[in-house]
């Protein structure tokens, strides 16, 4: 199984389970949603019996398969859902394909299981390249198979805004599309595809995505990245920018100096957008507000912003950024949501104590955030940025860099033993990031995510990759085949997966991480690159 359960014992008896089998008990819906391929029918006395056990945690379960059928005890709906996912992995790969009237032998087992971490996430950047709703729903199904439970949607960046706003309609009318997209490698003369790119989710789409996710025990974490990465927003509403000057939705990658104003009108604008977002998503315990790669030059140069900063008793533009993010976090707390930020916001200081920090620039800054009393989600570039290539071969499709392998992900430890117990207790879990500058379509999403996300699932559920992971992953690929996942084969890309060739990096990933992590000691380390 992937992820491997905490305890799995083989039993002598087995059971024959057919599609259309009956399921009974307290948490029938969770099992039926988890196993749509089996077309299970509710009944008073089921071949699968599922009961709530209040002595277990919400996500914990016990699964027993014997001669009398399948018995599930779960602490809550999530536990029953995950028990059903484990049951499914006891069936042949063919059970992941629809087949009416099929009959499968299930080996006798006893499983006792619970996750090591509460946050087992995937981040999906739909701002650089948009993915339609159907692809997000499909990804949620694949996350559910792997017991991943947080989908972080990066909904806005310089290259696009991806959410309908009824209060500010130019956001989806103007900011959701660009006339072309850069195609050249970094450092080369710019070339473009001259193809319009765009799209956005209606508020009804977001409501559907959130409901679909909840039914699969996944929480959607929306991200509105501010105050930087603001070109698309300012293309629609330049009056909310630090300069008031017109902007365009960017057609190239890199760090832009475009920045929102911190003045009250901009805060009011953002809170209105947050209210629309929260209203569509429903129960939303977390909202990511970004805080990364912010270029503060326009704030420092603005007399109006400078006067406002002084009126707040703040000494520097960095202090003002910290105030701005805390103001948004306070407003989200009033609305029942915790703010999440990238690690630059922690380095700037002044965060609310309950703000969650994502240390993308390395676990060193993550440890500092944990020591300061913040919960963290491990998100380091290496090995959890899946837009990096799996090898340095030019046969790989174009990637932002290399190399991050399945083995690298499997070796990752989100809560190192060298940390203190107090620091380790602050680690909520781990999350892989799929930035989409070099991920233009759903087939590339599959290629970049899988099977590296299988390794992430194991680490985030079990705490670390367990014995025999490589052999279990090799068997698991048959399930991915049945599910129609166009993953990267262990031997390398198939001919049609190569596409535009990758340019191997001359810099080792560990050296790259050392350089990135050194930046976390400088609150003014971000400079524009476009």
N, C-alpha and C positions, 0 to 999 in steps of 0.2 A: 504493500500500500504506500501511497504518497499523499499526504505526509504519513510517516510511520506512527502507529498508535503507541501510547505509553506502555501498554501491556497487551500482548496477543498470545493466547494459548490455543493450540490445536486440540480439538476434541475428536473422539472416535466416530461419532455419528455425523450424518450429513442430512441435507434436506433438498428436495426438488421444488424449486420456485418457478412459477409460470407467470407470464404476463397476464394481467387481469386478476391477479391474486387479491385476496381481501386483506384489509388492514383495519385493526380495531384499537381502541384505547383512548387516551387523553389527548394525544398530540398527532392525530391522524393527518391533519392538513400538512404539517411540516414534512412528514414522510412522503406524502403524495407529491408535493412540490419538488422534493429532492429527487424523486425517481419518476419523472414524466414518461420515460421510455417504457416503463413497466405497466402503465395504465392500471394502477392499483384501484381497487374498489373498496369504499368503506363498508364495514359490516360489524355485527355485534360480536362475532367471534372470528378473529382473523388469523390467517397464516402468519401475518406479521402483527405482533401485539406490542404497542408502545405505551408506556406508563410514565407519569411524572414522578420523580423521586426528589423530594425537597432537600435531601441530604447532599445532593450533588450541586455543583456550580451550574450556572445558566448554560454554559457551553459544554459541560461534561456529560458523558454518557457511558453506559455499559451495553454491550451488544453480545447476545448469545445466539448461536445457530446450532440447533440439535435436531433430533429425529422428530420432535413435535412442532418444529417451525422456528420462527425468528422472534426473539424477545428483546425489546429495547427498553431500558430505563434511562431517563434523561432528566437533568435538572431544570430544563426549560425547552422552549421551542427550538432554540439554536442547537442544543444538545441532541434533540431528536433528529434534526435536519442533518447534523454531522454524522450521527450514527447511520442514517440511511445512505450517506455518501460512502461510508466505510463498507456497508453491506454491498453496495453496488460494485465496489472494487474487488469483492470476492467472486463476482460473476464473470463470465467470459467477456472479452472485448466486444463481441457481437451484441451484448446487451446494451451497448451505447448507441446502437442503431435501432430504429423502430422496426419491430418484427412482431406482427400480431400472432398470438397463439404459441409463442416460443416457450420452451421449458428448459430450465438450467439447473444443474446440480450445484448446490452451495456447500462447501466443505464446512464441517463443524468447527466452530471457534468460540472463544470467549475473549472479548475485547473490553478493556477498561481504558478510558482516554479522557484527556482534558488538555487544553492548549497551554503552552508555556507563556505566551504573550497575548494580550487582549487586542493589540493592533497588528493586523496582518494585511498589509496594504499593497495596492498597485496605484500608481499615479499615471494619469493619461493626459497628455497635452493635446487638447483639441483646438488650441488657439493658433498654433503655427500651421497645422494641417487639420482641417475639420473632419470629423468622423460622424456619419449620420446616426440617428437614434438606433437603428436596427443593429449597428455594430457595437454600440455601447451595451445594448441588451444581451447580445451574444457574449460579450466579454464578461458580463455579470454571471452568465451561466457557467463559463469556464472558471471563473473565480470560485463559484460555489463548489464545483467538483473538487477543488484544491483547498477548501476550507479557508480561503482568503476572505476577509470581512470588511475591508475599507477600500472604497473607490474614490480616490482623490482626483477630481476633475479640474484641470487647469483651464479656466474658462475665458481668460483674457490675457493678451500680451500685445506687444507692439504690432504684431502681424494680424490681429483679429480679435473681435469681441463676439462671443458665441451664445448670448442669451437675449431673448426678447425682453424689452422693457416697455411697458405701456405708459410709464411716466415720462420716459426719455426715449422716444421711438427712434431717434437718429442713431442710437447705439446699434440697433439691429438693422436699420435701413442703410446706414453709411459705414459703420465701423466693422461690419461683419464680412467684408470682402475687399480684395485687393486685385489690381489689374494683372499682376504677374508675380512670379516667384523666382528668386535667385537659384541658379543651378550649379554654379561653380564651386570648387573647393575653396576653403579658407586660404587666403593669401594669394589667390589667383585673380586676374582681371575679372570683373563681374560679368556674368552671362545670365540670361533670363529665359524662361520658357514662353513668355508672352501669352500665357493662358490665365484667364481670370480664375481666382480661387475664393471660395467663401462658403458660408452656411451658418446657421444658428439654430438653437433649440428654442422652440416656443415655451412659454411657461407651462403649457399643458404637457409638452414633451418632458420637461423636467419633473413634473408631478408623476408622470408615468414611469420615468426612469427610477425615481426614488421609491415608488411603490413596488416596482418590480425587484429592486434591490432589497428592500425590507423583507419581501417574501422569501428571499434567498439568504437572509441573515447578513446582508451587506449594508453598511452605512455609507451613504454618499457624502463626501467632504468637498463642498464647492470651494474653489479658490478665485477670488477677485484680487489680483496682484496689484498692490499699490504701495507707495505713491509713484514708483517708477514703472517702467515697461508700459507707458501710458500713451503711446503714439495713436493707437486705434481709438481710445476714448477721446483724445483731443482732436482727432479728425472729425468726430461727430460734434463735440462740444468744447471748442478751444477756450471758451471763457472759464473753464475749470482748470486751466493750466497755469503754471507759474508765470508765463510770459504773456498769455492771451493771444499769442500768434497762431496762425493756422498750421495744421499738421496734416500729414497723410498717413494712411495705414501703411506700415513698412512692408516692402517687398523683399527685404534682405534680412540676414541674421546679425546678431551682435547686440551689444549693450547700447541703448539709446539714451541721450540726455533728456528726452521728454519726461516731464514729471508733473504730477498734479500739484495744484496749489494746496497749502494746508489751511487756507482761510475758511471761515465758517460756511460759506456758500458751498464749497466743495465737500465738506463733511456732511452737510445736509443732503447733497446730491447722492453721496455714497450710502448714507443711511436709508434713503428712499429705495435705492437699488437693492440693498440688503433685505429690506422688508419685502420687496417683490420676490426675491430669491427664496427667502425663508417661507413666505406664503405658499410658493409653488412646491417646495420640497417637503413641507410638513415638518415633522419632528426632525430637527437638525442639530445634533449636539455639538458639531464642530464647524467652524467656518475659517478657511485659510485666508489670511489677508496679505500674504506675500512679505514685503519688506526687504526683498533681495535686490542686489545690483542697482541701488539707487544712486544716481548722480545728483548731488545737491547744489551744483554750481548755480542754477537758476534761482534757487531759494536764496543763496548767499548774495546774489547780485540784485535782488529785488528790494527796493526801498520799502514797498508796502509790506512785503513778507518780513523784512527785517524789523519794521516797526511793530508788527504783530508779535513777532518772537520776543521782542523786548517787553511788550505789554504783558506777556505771560511769565516774565522773569527768567527767561531762558538765555543762556550765554552763546550757544552755537547752533548752526544748522543741524548738526547731529542731535543736539538736545531737542530741537523742534521735531525732527523725524520721530524720535522716541515718544514725544508727547502726542504726535499725530496718531501713531499706531496704538498707543494706550487709549486715546480717545475712542478709536473705533472698537477696541477690545472691550472697553467699558460699556459701549452701546450694545455690543453683541451679548455681553453678559446680562444686560437688562432684558434681552430677548431670549434668554435661555441657552445661549451657545457659547462655547469656549473658543477663543481665538487661537489659531495656529499660525506660526511664522517660520520663515527660513532663518538660518543662524545669524545673518547680518543684523537682524532686528535685536537679537540678544546682545550682540557685540555693541550695538548703539546704546543699550541700557534702557532702564525705565519701564520694562515690561510689567504687566500685571503678573502676580505670582502664579495664577492659574493658566497662563499662556503656555501652550505646548510649542516646543522648539524642534525644528527639523534641521539637524546639522549636516547639510549637504557637503560642506567643505571639510568633513572629516570628523572622526569620533573624538578627537582632542577637544574641539570646541563643544561637542556634545557632552563630554564629561564635565567641562566647566559649567555648562548650563544646568546639568543635573546637580552638580555640587552647589549651585546657587539656588536650588530648590524648584527648578522647572522640570516638569515631565518632558521627556524627549521621545521622538520616534527616529530610530536609526535610518538615515537616508544618504550615506556617503556616496560620492561619485564612484569610488571604487569600493566595493564591487556592485553597487546597486543602481547605477545609471545604465539602463538597458539600451540606450541609443548608441552606446559604444559597441564596436564590432567584437565578435567572438574570436576572431583571429586577425593577425596582421596581413593576411593574404589579400592580394588585389582581386581575388575571386569573390570576396565578400561584397555585398552591395554597399554603396557609399554610406559611411558612418561618420559621426563627429570625431571619433578617435578609436583607439584600440589599446589594450585587449582586455576583455572581461569574459571569462569562460564560465561554464556551468560549475566547474570545480571551484573557481574563485568564489562564486556565490555560496556554494555548499560549505565552504570553509569559513564563512563569515560568522562572527560572534557578536550579536547585538548588545550583550551585556558582559563585557570581558571580566574574567576572574580577578584581574589586577585592579579593578575598581572597588571602592568600598561598598559595603552592603547598602548604605544609604544611597549611593550613586546608582547602584544596580537597580534599586527599587524604583527609581525614576524612569526606567526604560519601559515605555508602554509596548514597544514592539519594533518591527522593521517594515520598511516599505521600499519597493523598487520604483524607479522613475523612468517613464518612457517619454522623453522630450521628442518632439516630432519634426524638428527642422529637416531631418533626413529620413522621415517616416511618412511618405506621401499618401499611403493608401492602406486599406485593411490587410492586404496580403503581407505587407511589410510589418504591420503591427504583429501579426502572428509570428513572423520570422524572428523579430527582435525579442518578443516576450517569451516564447516557448522554445526549448524546455528550461530556460533559466528561471522562469517564474515557478517551475516545479521545485527547483532547489530553494527558492525563497520560501515557498509554502512549507517545505520541510523545516527550514531553520526557524521560521516564525511560529510554527505550531509546536515543534518538538524542542525548541531552544537551540538546537544544533542539528546538523545532518547526522542521521543515525547510521549504524553499521549496515553495510550492504546497500547504501543509497544508489550507487552506480548500477548495480544489477537490477534493483527495483525500478530505476528510471528507464532502463532499457526495456523492461516489460511494459512500463507505463506508456511508452510511445505508441503501442498498439491501441490504447484507449484514445490517445490524441488522434490517431489515424481515423478511428471510428467516428470521432466527433468532428472530423473535417478540418482539423487544425493544421495549417501549413507551417509547421515548426521548422527550425533549422536542424537538419540531420547531424548526428554526431560527427560524421565524416566530412562535413562541409556542405555548402549550398548546392542544391540541384541546379542544373544549367539555367533554368528559367528564373531562379532566385538571384542570379548574379547581378543582372541589370547594370546600372552605372557603376563602374569599378570603384572599390574603396582605395584610398591612398594610405598606405601604412604609415603609422607615426614613428618618428625617430625617438620619441620620448617614452620611456617605460612608465606604466601607469602608477607605479609606486613613487617614482620621481615626480610625476605630475601631481600626485596627491600631496607630497611634501611641499610643493610650491603653493598649491591651493590652500593648504592648512596654515601656512605661514601668513597668509593674508588675513586670517581670522583675528590677528592681534592688532589690526589697523582698521579703525572704524571708517577710514576714508580710502579704503583700498580699491573701490570700484571706479573705473574710469570708462568713458564711452569708447566704443569700438566701431560705431557707425556714424 
